[in-house]
């Protein structure tokens, strides 16, 4: 079975981690300055409590414990008061840490909500070409895998990194004040620890990147298999699919094993290095205390005890920074992919001609109306300053010398010229890849042509706003897309403000009303999973009803009846004839019987129109169309 393309999620690090990190920080804290200030304040309080605890321990030993050693009746009140003060400081620290955690949870979820919202809005603004060029699994991974890593960064890693850096700075200053020689001992072990963790992190980072890439393959493969279950069962491909999934899943297991093995080594290595550092500080500190004689003017036991606490805190924060930096770098790779999506160029629209409700004045001139009249017109402001003109929307289509390629260096349509007068039916026939669907995609400007002109009611379509242009076009495609919701809501997708009577009328026009009324809840029957509970014919009937309710002057039918059985096609044909009446219709069909009554039939081959004419004219030519119709030549 073909597999989904590998996601770009295989990058182990961001291309520009500094720039990406700044952007994450600006998004998280730039729009929440007060919360950011409060978070920094909480972190400072937490760091201060750690420094205070260490200093208190030294002072407590020197000023309260040692003086009462050997005393028969010591005064316990100063000791108790000192412990009370310490307890209050610790309590305040605990409260601020709790508030800090709650604030970060709220802040991270608000930020992720905004990011997901912007990502989805961006998706809706992207051109069709983006979805043609990017696998759906890859796009989905931006909303799942990459968003999860960004959530981890914002809700945990970012605040822990800030907390570790601020605490480390305060602890380092306190250590220098306490003992410069012992500080050098701690720094030496810190450099050793950082070197070891950097080496492990580099290898771990590579494996986690591979893991993300293979995870994308797994997700894409599962999605592909779910969508193709009918094909798999028809061809009895279950065992082969399982074998291929096991192979991909096996790669994921191996990559996750390697990545997590390296990640799990990090903790024991840094912990043991921390223990060695602790022993080294104890030995060096004990020597300094002995050499100073333990005098108050020298280096005391309390000072050594305080330094040991500080050194432990210093090591923990160095380890925390090392570990969080690894997580941050991985998260930044995901964040960068999210930003790449958010920075994609939206579909451009330089059109200025709009579609408006219109009516006619007493002199028969077309004028704009602020009410729905059933008549539409193109409002055309002129850049030379001449008065605005109104052109009735009729559906007059002209293509003149059109060349087009999906990529600049590969032309797929060559010198296409045709016209369709209002109410005419134009048919396209030809083998797969001849360019039939491409022509219809140019009409609604899913793509823009490289050369030539396309005019709609005499107006160059490049001048028409895309939304207004597409409002004037109805499309019935071979691949029907239904959305989760009721049958009524799916039909109203063509006209969101349609009344129930309009919905029923459109369904009757498409001959869908009878089967809808046989459903459990009629028009309120829920549809899920692209209408999997409906037959292909029923889904296509709903698609036709959806186009009918939009009531467009131009209708494009791309293999609209190819998936409908002969009986259903008979039911549909009468409704289709009514729907096509007084409309300009473009039909793409393999069944030549559906195009016999067309005003003109275009025979395409490799992006060129090789024959054109009515059914009778083309049969008289005895060319390609004749051979297709008589069966001596089959469509690919």
Secondary structure, 3 states (H helix, E strand, C coil): CCCCCCCHHHCCCCCCHHHHHHHHHHHHHHCCHHHHHHHHHHHHHHHHHHHHHHHHHHHHHHHHHHHHCCCCCCCCHHHHHHHHHHHHHHHHHHHHHHHHHHHHHHHHHHHHHHHHHHHHHHHHHCCHHHHHHCCHHHHHHHHCHHHHHHHHHHHHHHHHHHHHHHHHHHHHHHHHHHCHHHHHHHHHHHHHHHHHHHHHHHHHHHHHHHHHHHHHHHHHHHHHHHHCHHHHHHCCCHHHHHHHHHHHHHHHHHHHHHHHHHHHHHHHHHHHHHHHHHHHHHHHHHHHHHHHCCCCCCCCHHHHHHHHHHHHHHHHHHHHHHHHHHHHHHHHHHHHHHHHHHCCCCCCCCCCEEEEEEEECCCCCEEECCCCCCCEEEEECCCCCCCCEEEECCCCEEEEEEEECCECCECCEEEEEEEECCCCEEEEEECCCCCHHHHHHHHCCCCCCCEEEEEECCEEHHHECHHHHHHCEEEECCCCCCCCEEHHHHHHHHCCCCCHHHHHHHHHHCCCHHHHHCCCCHHHCEECCCCCCCCHHHHHHHHHHHHHHHCCCEEEEECCCCCCCHHHHHHHHHHHHHHHCCCEEEEECCCHHHHCCCCEEEEEECCEEEEEECHHHHHHHCCHHHHHHHCCCCCC
